[in-house]
Every structure is written in C-alpha cells, then in structure tokens.
Amino acid sequence: MQIDMTFKVLITHASTDNDEHTYYGIAFLNPGRIKSGKLKYSASDNKLKVTLTFEGSPIKVGEKFLAILVPVNESEITESTTPEFKIHENSPANAPEVVDF
C-alpha cells in the first residue's frame, strides 16, 4: 500500500447565477510555497472549486496556512473584486483541507 505524500487545499465558492466574475484561489504555506489556480464549476457540488496540490509533506499538523479567493471582472474593478482571505490550520485528517468562501 502506497501512502499519498501530498498536501491538498480545496478552495470553494458558491456558484450564483449572473455572476460575471472569474475566481482564482491561492494558498500560501511557509516558507514561501505558493500554488494558485482558477476555480471551475462542479455540477455535483453546485460550487466553484479548485484543488491546489503540494508535493511531499510541506506543512505539519497544526501549522497554519493562508488561503485567498481573488474575484476578477475583466470589465471593471469595484468593491466586488476585492480579494478575501482566511487563515486555516492543517488538520490531522488525511484529506484535503477545505476552505469555503
């Protein structure tokens, strides 16, 4: 049996009708490990989501990481395009860390 030696952050955001934004998720781990990706619609969850995968074991149980949701609207910059962030803690469970925005 092979153990999965990765750390995954799953960033999600509710999907709403008539939302003109494109969303990007970014995860920052210490020291200086960064992954980002575009959120895509998941019909099974009716959410936008992206999984960011870090190889190996870059973060210990109990350590904190920063997750950011960046809404982008190519036609304008308004308060609705202000990024949101959350500080999350790595749990002992062998499952992706889910950060809901």
Chimera marker file (.cmm) of the C-alpha trace (Angstrom):
<marker_set name="trace">
<marker id="1" x="0.000" y="0.000" z="0.000" r="1" g="1" b="0" radius="0.5"/>
<marker id="2" x="1.366" y="3.405" z="-1.009" r="1" g="1" b="0" radius="0.5"/>
<marker id="3" x="0.734" y="6.481" z="1.139" r="1" g="1" b="0" radius="0.5"/>
<marker id="4" x="-0.175" y="9.683" z="-0.697" r="1" g="1" b="0" radius="0.5"/>
<marker id="5" x="2.594" y="12.156" z="0.140" r="1" g="1" b="0" radius="0.5"/>
<marker id="6" x="0.837" y="15.346" z="-0.848" r="1" g="1" b="0" radius="0.5"/>
<marker id="7" x="-0.860" y="18.215" z="0.910" r="1" g="1" b="0" radius="0.5"/>
<marker id="8" x="-4.041" y="19.464" z="-0.758" r="1" g="1" b="0" radius="0.5"/>
<marker id="9" x="-6.043" y="22.640" z="-0.270" r="1" g="1" b="0" radius="0.5"/>
<marker id="10" x="-9.556" y="22.687" z="-1.740" r="1" g="1" b="0" radius="0.5"/>
<marker id="11" x="-10.851" y="26.250" z="-2.184" r="1" g="1" b="0" radius="0.5"/>
<marker id="12" x="-14.581" y="26.574" z="-2.836" r="1" g="1" b="0" radius="0.5"/>
<marker id="13" x="-17.035" y="29.379" z="-3.519" r="1" g="1" b="0" radius="0.5"/>
<marker id="14" x="-20.801" y="29.334" z="-4.029" r="1" g="1" b="0" radius="0.5"/>
<marker id="15" x="-21.927" y="29.422" z="-7.639" r="1" g="1" b="0" radius="0.5"/>
<marker id="16" x="-24.528" y="32.085" z="-8.361" r="1" g="1" b="0" radius="0.5"/>
<marker id="17" x="-26.452" y="32.950" z="-11.497" r="1" g="1" b="0" radius="0.5"/>
<marker id="18" x="-25.387" y="36.073" z="-13.384" r="1" g="1" b="0" radius="0.5"/>
<marker id="19" x="-22.021" y="36.256" z="-11.593" r="1" g="1" b="0" radius="0.5"/>
<marker id="20" x="-19.640" y="37.814" z="-14.115" r="1" g="1" b="0" radius="0.5"/>
<marker id="21" x="-16.517" y="37.138" z="-12.034" r="1" g="1" b="0" radius="0.5"/>
<marker id="22" x="-13.777" y="34.646" z="-12.692" r="1" g="1" b="0" radius="0.5"/>
<marker id="23" x="-12.355" y="33.339" z="-9.394" r="1" g="1" b="0" radius="0.5"/>
<marker id="24" x="-8.812" y="32.296" z="-8.545" r="1" g="1" b="0" radius="0.5"/>
<marker id="25" x="-7.646" y="30.545" z="-5.396" r="1" g="1" b="0" radius="0.5"/>
<marker id="26" x="-4.198" y="30.935" z="-3.893" r="1" g="1" b="0" radius="0.5"/>
<marker id="27" x="-2.638" y="29.001" z="-0.997" r="1" g="1" b="0" radius="0.5"/>
<marker id="28" x="0.481" y="30.201" z="0.832" r="1" g="1" b="0" radius="0.5"/>
<marker id="29" x="2.462" y="27.797" z="3.017" r="1" g="1" b="0" radius="0.5"/>
<marker id="30" x="5.606" y="28.594" z="4.997" r="1" g="1" b="0" radius="0.5"/>
<marker id="31" x="8.312" y="29.030" z="3.860" r="1" g="1" b="0" radius="0.5"/>
<marker id="32" x="7.346" y="30.563" z="0.540" r="1" g="1" b="0" radius="0.5"/>
<marker id="33" x="5.427" y="27.695" z="-1.046" r="1" g="1" b="0" radius="0.5"/>
<marker id="34" x="2.622" y="29.045" z="-3.207" r="1" g="1" b="0" radius="0.5"/>
<marker id="35" x="0.065" y="27.418" z="-5.500" r="1" g="1" b="0" radius="0.5"/>
<marker id="36" x="-2.767" y="29.039" z="-7.412" r="1" g="1" b="0" radius="0.5"/>
<marker id="37" x="-5.497" y="28.023" z="-9.802" r="1" g="1" b="0" radius="0.5"/>
<marker id="38" x="-8.760" y="29.053" z="-11.429" r="1" g="1" b="0" radius="0.5"/>
<marker id="39" x="-11.952" y="27.861" z="-9.753" r="1" g="1" b="0" radius="0.5"/>
<marker id="40" x="-14.149" y="25.773" z="-12.034" r="1" g="1" b="0" radius="0.5"/>
<marker id="41" x="-17.798" y="24.812" z="-11.718" r="1" g="1" b="0" radius="0.5"/>
<marker id="42" x="-18.594" y="21.398" z="-10.223" r="1" g="1" b="0" radius="0.5"/>
<marker id="43" x="-22.121" y="20.283" z="-11.110" r="1" g="1" b="0" radius="0.5"/>
<marker id="44" x="-22.096" y="17.563" z="-8.443" r="1" g="1" b="0" radius="0.5"/>
<marker id="45" x="-21.490" y="20.157" z="-5.700" r="1" g="1" b="0" radius="0.5"/>
<marker id="46" x="-23.080" y="23.173" z="-7.427" r="1" g="1" b="0" radius="0.5"/>
<marker id="47" x="-19.966" y="25.133" z="-6.399" r="1" g="1" b="0" radius="0.5"/>
<marker id="48" x="-16.894" y="26.645" z="-7.927" r="1" g="1" b="0" radius="0.5"/>
<marker id="49" x="-13.730" y="24.919" z="-6.696" r="1" g="1" b="0" radius="0.5"/>
<marker id="50" x="-10.042" y="24.279" z="-7.262" r="1" g="1" b="0" radius="0.5"/>
<marker id="51" x="-7.687" y="21.763" z="-5.661" r="1" g="1" b="0" radius="0.5"/>
<marker id="52" x="-4.146" y="23.016" z="-5.059" r="1" g="1" b="0" radius="0.5"/>
<marker id="53" x="-1.660" y="20.172" z="-4.572" r="1" g="1" b="0" radius="0.5"/>
<marker id="54" x="1.732" y="20.466" z="-2.876" r="1" g="1" b="0" radius="0.5"/>
<marker id="55" x="4.123" y="17.530" z="-3.258" r="1" g="1" b="0" radius="0.5"/>
<marker id="56" x="5.551" y="15.831" z="-0.187" r="1" g="1" b="0" radius="0.5"/>
<marker id="57" x="4.680" y="16.955" z="3.332" r="1" g="1" b="0" radius="0.5"/>
<marker id="58" x="5.304" y="20.706" z="3.209" r="1" g="1" b="0" radius="0.5"/>
<marker id="59" x="3.254" y="21.525" z="6.310" r="1" g="1" b="0" radius="0.5"/>
<marker id="60" x="2.958" y="19.854" z="9.696" r="1" g="1" b="0" radius="0.5"/>
<marker id="61" x="-0.284" y="19.071" z="11.512" r="1" g="1" b="0" radius="0.5"/>
<marker id="62" x="-1.411" y="22.160" z="13.413" r="1" g="1" b="0" radius="0.5"/>
<marker id="63" x="0.532" y="24.605" z="11.258" r="1" g="1" b="0" radius="0.5"/>
<marker id="64" x="-1.388" y="27.453" z="9.661" r="1" g="1" b="0" radius="0.5"/>
<marker id="65" x="-1.630" y="28.439" z="6.019" r="1" g="1" b="0" radius="0.5"/>
<marker id="66" x="-3.208" y="31.342" z="4.155" r="1" g="1" b="0" radius="0.5"/>
<marker id="67" x="-5.939" y="30.865" z="1.537" r="1" g="1" b="0" radius="0.5"/>
<marker id="68" x="-7.043" y="33.715" z="-0.719" r="1" g="1" b="0" radius="0.5"/>
<marker id="69" x="-10.009" y="33.991" z="-3.082" r="1" g="1" b="0" radius="0.5"/>
<marker id="70" x="-9.499" y="36.546" z="-5.853" r="1" g="1" b="0" radius="0.5"/>
<marker id="71" x="-12.567" y="37.603" z="-7.867" r="1" g="1" b="0" radius="0.5"/>
<marker id="72" x="-11.710" y="39.084" z="-11.251" r="1" g="1" b="0" radius="0.5"/>
<marker id="73" x="-14.045" y="41.019" z="-13.511" r="1" g="1" b="0" radius="0.5"/>
<marker id="74" x="-12.260" y="41.964" z="-16.711" r="1" g="1" b="0" radius="0.5"/>
<marker id="75" x="-14.643" y="44.845" z="-17.467" r="1" g="1" b="0" radius="0.5"/>
<marker id="76" x="-14.245" y="46.781" z="-14.208" r="1" g="1" b="0" radius="0.5"/>
<marker id="77" x="-12.618" y="46.997" z="-10.793" r="1" g="1" b="0" radius="0.5"/>
<marker id="78" x="-15.080" y="47.521" z="-7.941" r="1" g="1" b="0" radius="0.5"/>
<marker id="79" x="-15.531" y="46.509" z="-4.308" r="1" g="1" b="0" radius="0.5"/>
<marker id="80" x="-16.835" y="43.172" z="-5.600" r="1" g="1" b="0" radius="0.5"/>
<marker id="81" x="-13.346" y="42.409" z="-6.928" r="1" g="1" b="0" radius="0.5"/>
<marker id="82" x="-11.702" y="42.754" z="-3.511" r="1" g="1" b="0" radius="0.5"/>
<marker id="83" x="-9.858" y="39.547" z="-2.535" r="1" g="1" b="0" radius="0.5"/>
<marker id="84" x="-10.941" y="37.623" z="0.559" r="1" g="1" b="0" radius="0.5"/>
<marker id="85" x="-8.588" y="35.650" z="2.773" r="1" g="1" b="0" radius="0.5"/>
<marker id="86" x="-8.753" y="33.056" z="5.528" r="1" g="1" b="0" radius="0.5"/>
<marker id="87" x="-6.097" y="31.632" z="7.801" r="1" g="1" b="0" radius="0.5"/>
<marker id="88" x="-6.610" y="27.881" z="8.077" r="1" g="1" b="0" radius="0.5"/>
<marker id="89" x="-4.959" y="25.143" z="10.144" r="1" g="1" b="0" radius="0.5"/>
<marker id="90" x="-3.707" y="21.798" z="8.842" r="1" g="1" b="0" radius="0.5"/>
<marker id="91" x="-5.793" y="19.090" z="10.497" r="1" g="1" b="0" radius="0.5"/>
<marker id="92" x="-4.544" y="15.565" z="11.289" r="1" g="1" b="0" radius="0.5"/>
<marker id="93" x="-7.045" y="14.016" z="8.840" r="1" g="1" b="0" radius="0.5"/>
<marker id="94" x="-5.572" y="12.527" z="5.658" r="1" g="1" b="0" radius="0.5"/>
<marker id="95" x="-7.913" y="14.566" z="3.444" r="1" g="1" b="0" radius="0.5"/>
<marker id="96" x="-7.775" y="17.861" z="1.557" r="1" g="1" b="0" radius="0.5"/>
<marker id="97" x="-8.099" y="20.978" z="3.696" r="1" g="1" b="0" radius="0.5"/>
<marker id="98" x="-11.370" y="22.574" z="2.582" r="1" g="1" b="0" radius="0.5"/>
<marker id="99" x="-11.570" y="26.374" z="2.693" r="1" g="1" b="0" radius="0.5"/>
<marker id="100" x="-15.059" y="27.678" z="1.876" r="1" g="1" b="0" radius="0.5"/>
<marker id="101" x="-15.540" y="31.298" z="0.875" r="1" g="1" b="0" radius="0.5"/>
<link id1="1" id2="2" r="1" g="1" b="0" radius="0.2"/>
<link id1="2" id2="3" r="1" g="1" b="0" radius="0.2"/>
<link id1="3" id2="4" r="1" g="1" b="0" radius="0.2"/>
<link id1="4" id2="5" r="1" g="1" b="0" radius="0.2"/>
<link id1="5" id2="6" r="1" g="1" b="0" radius="0.2"/>
<link id1="6" id2="7" r="1" g="1" b="0" radius="0.2"/>
<link id1="7" id2="8" r="1" g="1" b="0" radius="0.2"/>
<link id1="8" id2="9" r="1" g="1" b="0" radius="0.2"/>
<link id1="9" id2="10" r="1" g="1" b="0" radius="0.2"/>
<link id1="10" id2="11" r="1" g="1" b="0" radius="0.2"/>
<link id1="11" id2="12" r="1" g="1" b="0" radius="0.2"/>
<link id1="12" id2="13" r="1" g="1" b="0" radius="0.2"/>
<link id1="13" id2="14" r="1" g="1" b="0" radius="0.2"/>
<link id1="14" id2="15" r="1" g="1" b="0" radius="0.2"/>
<link id1="15" id2="16" r="1" g="1" b="0" radius="0.2"/>
<link id1="16" id2="17" r="1" g="1" b="0" radius="0.2"/>
<link id1="17" id2="18" r="1" g="1" b="0" radius="0.2"/>
<link id1="18" id2="19" r="1" g="1" b="0" radius="0.2"/>
<link id1="19" id2="20" r="1" g="1" b="0" radius="0.2"/>
<link id1="20" id2="21" r="1" g="1" b="0" radius="0.2"/>
<link id1="21" id2="22" r="1" g="1" b="0" radius="0.2"/>
<link id1="22" id2="23" r="1" g="1" b="0" radius="0.2"/>
<link id1="23" id2="24" r="1" g="1" b="0" radius="0.2"/>
<link id1="24" id2="25" r="1" g="1" b="0" radius="0.2"/>
<link id1="25" id2="26" r="1" g="1" b="0" radius="0.2"/>
<link id1="26" id2="27" r="1" g="1" b="0" radius="0.2"/>
<link id1="27" id2="28" r="1" g="1" b="0" radius="0.2"/>
<link id1="28" id2="29" r="1" g="1" b="0" radius="0.2"/>
<link id1="29" id2="30" r="1" g="1" b="0" radius="0.2"/>
<link id1="30" id2="31" r="1" g="1" b="0" radius="0.2"/>
<link id1="31" id2="32" r="1" g="1" b="0" radius="0.2"/>
<link id1="32" id2="33" r="1" g="1" b="0" radius="0.2"/>
<link id1="33" id2="34" r="1" g="1" b="0" radius="0.2"/>
<link id1="34" id2="35" r="1" g="1" b="0" radius="0.2"/>
<link id1="35" id2="36" r="1" g="1" b="0" radius="0.2"/>
<link id1="36" id2="37" r="1" g="1" b="0" radius="0.2"/>
<link id1="37" id2="38" r="1" g="1" b="0" radius="0.2"/>
<link id1="38" id2="39" r="1" g="1" b="0" radius="0.2"/>
<link id1="39" id2="40" r="1" g="1" b="0" radius="0.2"/>
<link id1="40" id2="41" r="1" g="1" b="0" radius="0.2"/>
<link id1="41" id2="42" r="1" g="1" b="0" radius="0.2"/>
<link id1="42" id2="43" r="1" g="1" b="0" radius="0.2"/>
<link id1="43" id2="44" r="1" g="1" b="0" radius="0.2"/>
<link id1="44" id2="45" r="1" g="1" b="0" radius="0.2"/>
<link id1="45" id2="46" r="1" g="1" b="0" radius="0.2"/>
<link id1="46" id2="47" r="1" g="1" b="0" radius="0.2"/>
<link id1="47" id2="48" r="1" g="1" b="0" radius="0.2"/>
<link id1="48" id2="49" r="1" g="1" b="0" radius="0.2"/>
<link id1="49" id2="50" r="1" g="1" b="0" radius="0.2"/>
<link id1="50" id2="51" r="1" g="1" b="0" radius="0.2"/>
<link id1="51" id2="52" r="1" g="1" b="0" radius="0.2"/>
<link id1="52" id2="53" r="1" g="1" b="0" radius="0.2"/>
<link id1="53" id2="54" r="1" g="1" b="0" radius="0.2"/>
<link id1="54" id2="55" r="1" g="1" b="0" radius="0.2"/>
<link id1="55" id2="56" r="1" g="1" b="0" radius="0.2"/>
<link id1="56" id2="57" r="1" g="1" b="0" radius="0.2"/>
<link id1="57" id2="58" r="1" g="1" b="0" radius="0.2"/>
<link id1="58" id2="59" r="1" g="1" b="0" radius="0.2"/>
<link id1="59" id2="60" r="1" g="1" b="0" radius="0.2"/>
<link id1="60" id2="61" r="1" g="1" b="0" radius="0.2"/>
<link id1="61" id2="62" r="1" g="1" b="0" radius="0.2"/>
<link id1="62" id2="63" r="1" g="1" b="0" radius="0.2"/>
<link id1="63" id2="64" r="1" g="1" b="0" radius="0.2"/>
<link id1="64" id2="65" r="1" g="1" b="0" radius="0.2"/>
<link id1="65" id2="66" r="1" g="1" b="0" radius="0.2"/>
<link id1="66" id2="67" r="1" g="1" b="0" radius="0.2"/>
<link id1="67" id2="68" r="1" g="1" b="0" radius="0.2"/>
<link id1="68" id2="69" r="1" g="1" b="0" radius="0.2"/>
<link id1="69" id2="70" r="1" g="1" b="0" radius="0.2"/>
<link id1="70" id2="71" r="1" g="1" b="0" radius="0.2"/>
<link id1="71" id2="72" r="1" g="1" b="0" radius="0.2"/>
<link id1="72" id2="73" r="1" g="1" b="0" radius="0.2"/>
<link id1="73" id2="74" r="1" g="1" b="0" radius="0.2"/>
<link id1="74" id2="75" r="1" g="1" b="0" radius="0.2"/>
<link id1="75" id2="76" r="1" g="1" b="0" radius="0.2"/>
<link id1="76" id2="77" r="1" g="1" b="0" radius="0.2"/>
<link id1="77" id2="78" r="1" g="1" b="0" radius="0.2"/>
<link id1="78" id2="79" r="1" g="1" b="0" radius="0.2"/>
<link id1="79" id2="80" r="1" g="1" b="0" radius="0.2"/>
<link id1="80" id2="81" r="1" g="1" b="0" radius="0.2"/>
<link id1="81" id2="82" r="1" g="1" b="0" radius="0.2"/>
<link id1="82" id2="83" r="1" g="1" b="0" radius="0.2"/>
<link id1="83" id2="84" r="1" g="1" b="0" radius="0.2"/>
<link id1="84" id2="85" r="1" g="1" b="0" radius="0.2"/>
<link id1="85" id2="86" r="1" g="1" b="0" radius="0.2"/>
<link id1="86" id2="87" r="1" g="1" b="0" radius="0.2"/>
<link id1="87" id2="88" r="1" g="1" b="0" radius="0.2"/>
<link id1="88" id2="89" r="1" g="1" b="0" radius="0.2"/>
<link id1="89" id2="90" r="1" g="1" b="0" radius="0.2"/>
<link id1="90" id2="91" r="1" g="1" b="0" radius="0.2"/>
<link id1="91" id2="92" r="1" g="1" b="0" radius="0.2"/>
<link id1="92" id2="93" r="1" g="1" b="0" radius="0.2"/>
<link id1="93" id2="94" r="1" g="1" b="0" radius="0.2"/>
<link id1="94" id2="95" r="1" g="1" b="0" radius="0.2"/>
<link id1="95" id2="96" r="1" g="1" b="0" radius="0.2"/>
<link id1="96" id2="97" r="1" g="1" b="0" radius="0.2"/>
<link id1="97" id2="98" r="1" g="1" b="0" radius="0.2"/>
<link id1="98" id2="99" r="1" g="1" b="0" radius="0.2"/>
<link id1="99" id2="100" r="1" g="1" b="0" radius="0.2"/>
<link id1="100" id2="101" r="1" g="1" b="0" radius="0.2"/>
</marker_set>
